[in-house]
Amino acid sequence: MSGRILTVAQQKGGSGKTTLAAHLAVALAKQSGEPVAILDVDPQGSLGTWFEAREENLGEDNTGLEFRTASGWGARREARSLAKSHGYVVIDTPPKIDSDAKPAIDAADFVIVPIQPTPVDLWATAQTVEMATREDTPALLVLNRVPPRASLTGEMADAIAASGYDALNARLGNRTVFAAAMGRGYAVTEDAPSSKAAQEVALLIEELVGRIG
């Protein structure tokens, strides 16, 4: 068995990287029925804090995920080791594309790049995509924290297409329910399964799995 390694990376802070990583892991575990591991290589440890809350609320044996941490070049080794026994490995990286993020991108089958719909975020994304290209890893952009009824979102979707970057059609809105669920160690698909946010996650996973196999 060799699972898919998905590295969530974005050099610009505030893109919702950790939230996206957690939601990908929970949804992929449910959708695939395979074991899923999450690997936190961000020194801030936000994903680890989320997982601790998850253990507290669900019990250590009922999280549905395996959690590990790594740093530097150990991330590549850890990710590949986990992929031998898990259907998916989801990696959360530091907000700066540096020596901590590079091995996680190198190890990945796909780099998932969350991007808020602003010109500044699109400019910042270039460095992440360029690193993925250098490592010969396909990058998929995901519009994240999308405000409701914003004309800029449409303009940014057009700008992303014009840039030549590969992006998913599904997008996640800027909704407080994401933060509320994360604070309790859940995903919105668990905490608020009938919410618009949960529907957005479901559409994202359906499209993502269709793309990555």
Buried (B, 14 or more C-beta within 10 A) or exposed (E): EEBBBBBBBBBBEEBBBBBBBBBBBBBBBBBBEBBBBBBBBBEEBBBBBBBBBBBEEBEEEEBBBBBBBBBEBBBBEBBBBBBEBBBBBBBBBBBBBEEBBBBBBBBBBBBBBBBBBBEEBBEBBEBBBEBBEEBEBBBBBBBBBBEEEEEEBEEBBEBBEEBEBBBBEBBBBBBEBBEBBBEBBBBBBBBBEEBEBBBBBBBBBEBBBEEBE
